[in-house]
Amino acid sequence: MIIDAHQHFWRLKDRDGQWPPASLDAIYRDFLPDDLLPLIGKAGVDGTVLVQTMETDADTDFMLDLADGHSFIKAVVGWVDLKAEDAPEQIAHRSSHPAFKGVRPMLQDIADIGWICDAALEPAITALIKSNLVFDALVRPAQLEDLLRFARRYPALPVVIDHGAKPLIASGHYSAWRCDMAALASLPNVYCKLSGLLTERGEQKLEAVRPYAETILDLFGPQRVIFGSDWPVLRLAGDYQDWLNFCRDIIPPIHHEAIFGANAVRFYSLSDR
């Protein structure tokens, strides 16, 4: 089974001026299952993990409704206000839906870099662990030290770093990112998605992405790297099939089964759906 462990759907009418802006022509329109199905059909992808793009309950409801109607959506990573007083109750409620497998706060957009280390999150994180849910970490390099503290504080919580923490490929900054990622990779509860790197390369050639992708593979190993497309955001920098082929070229064939499917199945408990 081949799993695309990171993709999005949205309707512009629901977004009320939120990202993406109209200037991003390639993604400034609705994206729904009928848009993705031809791409994954051609690529031989069996299922996807649908990930949130807005901090609203309505967006999570929208995704769960899509999952109910489309069997290729194997999991939903939604949003919950983790600092709300009723966050544990919200999490317990969401976890009753068989497609709901985890949460993703929009950490990259939070001005307080240390937000994730706030003790006020503890009731919600405890509820995530109790419900066997996971945590998608949408972070940038400046937030990796705090993510490390968070992951150490909650070793029973499975954490996956989205998009390799968005390394600064366009400007060639590598060493500090690698050091921080190595520290996170030393924790057995932390995984990393091989996704989203193309949109970080700016005007650099495709090969500029390779050292970062190979570093993710070296640090996290074949059992804790998960393939994702980040479609339709991927459209800003590349093609679905080309990204899949690029990843297949980087990953040794002996590890294809794990990274393109089995790791996602295990991390997101897809066998439960």
C-alpha positions as CSV (number, residue, x, y, z in Angstrom):
1,M,0.0,0.0,0.0
2,I,1.3,3.4,-1.0
3,I,0.2,6.3,1.3
4,D,0.5,10.0,0.6
5,A,0.7,11.1,4.3
6,H,0.3,14.8,3.7
7,Q,-2.3,16.5,1.5
8,H,-5.0,19.2,1.7
9,F,-8.4,20.1,0.5
10,W,-10.1,23.5,0.7
11,R,-12.8,25.7,-0.6
12,L,-12.1,29.4,-1.0
13,K,-15.5,30.4,0.1
14,D,-14.7,28.9,3.5
15,R,-11.4,30.7,4.0
16,D,-12.6,34.3,4.3
17,G,-9.4,36.0,3.3
18,Q,-7.1,33.5,4.8
19,W,-4.1,32.0,3.0
20,P,-3.6,31.4,0.0
21,P,-3.7,34.9,-1.4
22,A,-5.0,35.5,-5.0
23,S,-1.4,36.2,-6.1
24,L,-0.7,32.5,-5.8
25,D,-2.4,31.6,-9.0
26,A,-1.5,27.9,-8.9
27,I,-3.4,27.2,-5.7
28,Y,-5.9,30.0,-5.5
29,R,-9.0,27.9,-6.2
30,D,-11.0,25.1,-4.7
31,F,-9.2,21.8,-4.3
32,L,-11.4,18.7,-3.7
33,P,-11.2,14.9,-4.1
34,D,-12.0,14.9,-7.8
35,D,-9.0,17.1,-8.4
36,L,-6.6,14.7,-6.6
37,L,-8.0,11.3,-7.7
38,P,-6.6,11.4,-11.2
39,L,-3.1,12.2,-9.8
40,I,-3.0,9.5,-7.2
41,G,-4.6,7.0,-9.6
42,K,-1.8,7.6,-12.1
43,A,0.8,7.5,-9.4
44,G,-0.5,4.3,-7.9
45,V,-1.2,5.9,-4.5
46,D,-3.7,3.8,-2.5
47,G,-4.6,6.3,0.2
48,T,-3.9,9.7,1.8
49,V,-3.7,11.5,5.1
50,L,-5.8,14.7,4.9
51,V,-4.3,17.5,7.0
52,Q,-5.9,20.7,8.3
53,T,-5.2,24.2,6.9
54,M,-7.3,26.4,9.2
55,E,-7.6,26.8,12.9
56,T,-11.4,26.2,13.0
57,D,-13.7,23.4,14.0
58,A,-15.5,23.9,10.8
59,D,-12.4,23.0,8.8
60,T,-12.1,19.7,10.7
61,D,-15.7,18.9,10.2
62,F,-15.3,19.6,6.5
63,M,-12.4,17.1,6.3
64,L,-14.2,14.4,8.3
65,D,-17.2,14.7,6.0
66,L,-14.9,14.2,3.0
67,A,-13.4,11.2,4.7
68,D,-16.8,9.7,5.3
69,G,-17.5,10.0,1.5
70,H,-14.1,9.0,0.1
71,S,-12.4,5.7,1.0
72,F,-9.0,6.8,-0.2
73,I,-8.8,9.3,2.7
74,K,-7.4,7.0,5.3
75,A,-6.9,9.6,8.1
76,V,-7.6,13.1,9.1
77,V,-5.3,15.4,11.1
78,G,-7.5,18.1,12.4
79,W,-7.4,21.1,14.7
80,V,-8.3,21.5,18.3
81,D,-7.7,24.6,20.5
82,L,-5.2,22.9,22.8
83,K,-5.4,25.6,25.4
84,A,-9.1,25.7,25.7
85,E,-10.5,24.6,29.0
86,D,-12.6,21.9,27.3
87,A,-9.7,20.7,25.1
88,P,-9.7,17.2,26.6
89,E,-13.4,16.8,26.0
90,Q,-13.0,18.1,22.4
91,I,-10.2,15.6,21.8
92,A,-12.2,12.7,23.3
93,H,-15.2,13.7,21.1
94,R,-13.1,13.9,17.9
95,S,-11.3,10.6,18.6
96,S,-14.7,8.9,18.4
97,H,-14.6,9.4,14.6
98,P,-12.6,6.5,13.0
99,A,-10.8,8.8,10.6
100,F,-9.6,11.3,13.2
101,K,-6.0,10.3,14.0
102,G,-4.3,13.5,15.2
103,V,-4.0,17.2,15.6
104,R,-1.9,20.0,14.1
105,P,-1.7,23.4,15.7
106,M,-0.4,26.0,13.2
107,L,2.9,26.5,15.2
108,Q,4.7,28.2,12.3
109,D,2.3,31.1,12.5
110,I,2.4,31.6,16.2
111,A,4.5,34.6,17.2
112,D,5.4,33.1,20.5
113,I,8.1,30.6,19.5
114,G,7.9,28.9,22.9
115,W,4.1,28.4,22.8
116,I,4.5,24.7,22.5
117,C,6.2,24.5,25.8
118,D,3.5,26.2,27.8
119,A,2.3,24.1,30.7
120,A,-1.3,25.0,29.8
121,L,-1.1,22.4,27.0
122,E,-0.7,19.5,29.4
123,P,-4.3,18.5,29.8
124,A,-4.8,18.4,26.0
125,I,-1.6,16.5,25.4
126,T,-2.5,14.0,28.1
127,A,-5.9,13.6,26.3
128,L,-4.2,13.0,23.0
129,I,-2.0,10.3,24.5
130,K,-5.0,8.7,26.2
131,S,-6.9,8.6,22.9
132,N,-4.0,7.2,21.0
133,L,-3.8,10.2,18.7
134,V,-0.7,11.8,17.2
135,F,0.8,15.3,16.9
136,D,1.8,16.9,13.6
137,A,4.4,19.6,14.1
138,L,4.2,22.4,11.6
139,V,7.4,24.2,12.5
140,R,10.2,26.2,11.1
141,P,13.9,25.9,12.0
142,A,13.7,28.5,14.7
143,Q,11.1,26.4,16.6
144,L,13.1,23.2,16.7
145,E,14.7,23.7,20.1
146,D,11.3,24.2,21.7
147,L,9.9,21.2,19.8
148,L,12.7,19.2,21.2
149,R,11.7,20.2,24.8
150,F,8.1,19.4,24.0
151,A,8.9,15.9,22.6
152,R,11.1,15.1,25.6
153,R,8.4,16.2,28.0
154,Y,5.9,13.8,26.3
155,P,7.7,10.7,25.3
156,A,4.5,8.7,24.9
157,L,3.1,11.1,22.3
158,P,4.0,10.2,18.7
159,V,5.2,13.4,16.9
160,V,5.9,13.9,13.3
161,I,7.8,16.9,11.9
162,D,6.0,18.2,8.8
163,H,8.0,19.2,5.7
164,G,11.4,18.5,7.4
165,A,10.7,21.7,9.5
166,K,10.9,23.8,6.4
167,P,14.7,24.1,6.1
168,L,16.0,27.3,4.5
169,I,17.0,25.7,1.3
170,A,16.7,28.8,-0.8
171,S,19.4,30.6,1.3
172,G,21.6,27.5,1.8
173,H,21.4,27.4,5.6
174,Y,22.0,23.8,6.6
175,S,24.3,23.2,9.6
176,A,22.1,24.6,12.4
177,W,19.0,22.9,10.9
178,R,20.9,19.6,10.8
179,C,22.1,19.8,14.3
180,D,18.6,20.6,15.7
181,M,17.0,17.8,13.6
182,A,19.7,15.3,14.8
183,A,18.7,16.0,18.4
184,L,15.0,15.4,17.6
185,A,15.8,12.3,15.6
186,S,17.5,10.8,18.8
187,L,14.0,10.6,20.4
188,P,12.2,7.4,19.4
189,N,8.8,9.1,19.5
190,V,9.7,11.6,16.7
191,Y,9.2,11.0,13.0
192,C,9.7,13.2,10.0
193,K,7.8,13.7,6.8
194,L,9.6,13.8,3.5
195,S,7.3,16.5,2.1
196,G,7.1,20.2,1.4
197,L,10.8,20.6,0.5
198,L,10.3,21.7,-3.1
199,T,8.5,24.9,-2.0
200,E,11.5,25.9,0.2
201,R,14.0,25.8,-2.5
202,G,13.1,29.2,-4.1
203,E,15.0,29.7,-7.3
204,Q,17.4,26.9,-6.6
205,K,17.5,23.9,-8.9
206,L,15.7,20.7,-7.8
207,E,19.0,19.1,-6.8
208,A,19.4,21.7,-4.0
209,V,16.7,19.7,-2.2
210,R,18.7,16.4,-2.3
211,P,21.1,17.1,0.7
212,Y,18.2,18.0,2.9
213,A,16.1,15.0,1.9
214,E,19.1,12.7,2.3
215,T,19.8,14.2,5.7
216,I,16.3,13.4,6.9
217,L,16.7,9.8,5.8
218,D,20.1,9.5,7.4
219,L,18.9,11.0,10.8
220,F,15.5,9.4,11.2
221,G,16.2,6.1,9.4
222,P,13.9,4.1,7.2
223,Q,11.4,3.3,10.0
224,R,10.7,6.9,11.0
225,V,10.5,8.8,7.6
226,I,7.1,9.2,6.0
227,F,6.4,10.2,2.4
228,G,4.0,13.1,1.7
229,S,3.2,15.3,-1.2
230,D,1.9,18.5,0.4
231,W,-0.5,18.7,-2.5
232,P,-1.9,21.2,-3.7
233,V,0.7,23.5,-2.1
234,L,3.2,21.4,-4.1
235,R,1.8,23.0,-7.3
236,L,3.7,26.2,-6.4
237,A,7.0,24.4,-7.0
238,G,6.5,21.1,-8.9
239,D,4.4,18.2,-10.1
240,Y,2.9,15.4,-8.1
241,Q,4.4,12.6,-10.1
242,D,7.8,14.3,-10.4
243,W,8.0,14.7,-6.6
244,L,7.1,11.1,-6.1
245,N,9.7,10.0,-8.6
246,F,12.3,12.2,-7.0
247,C,11.7,10.6,-3.6
248,R,11.8,7.2,-5.1
249,D,15.2,8.0,-6.6
250,I,16.6,9.2,-3.3
251,I,15.2,6.4,-1.1
252,P,17.0,3.0,-1.5
253,P,14.5,0.5,-3.0
254,I,14.8,-1.8,0.0
255,H,13.2,1.0,2.1
256,H,10.4,1.9,-0.3
257,E,7.7,-0.2,1.3
258,A,8.3,1.4,4.7
259,I,8.7,5.0,3.7
260,F,6.0,5.1,1.1
261,G,3.4,3.2,3.1
262,A,4.1,1.0,6.1
263,N,5.4,3.9,8.3
264,A,2.3,6.0,7.7
265,V,0.1,3.0,8.4
266,R,1.9,2.4,11.8
267,F,2.2,6.1,12.8
268,Y,-1.4,7.0,12.0
269,S,-2.9,3.6,13.0
270,L,-4.4,3.3,9.5
271,S,-5.1,-0.4,10.0
272,D,-7.9,0.7,12.4
273,R,-9.8,2.3,9.5
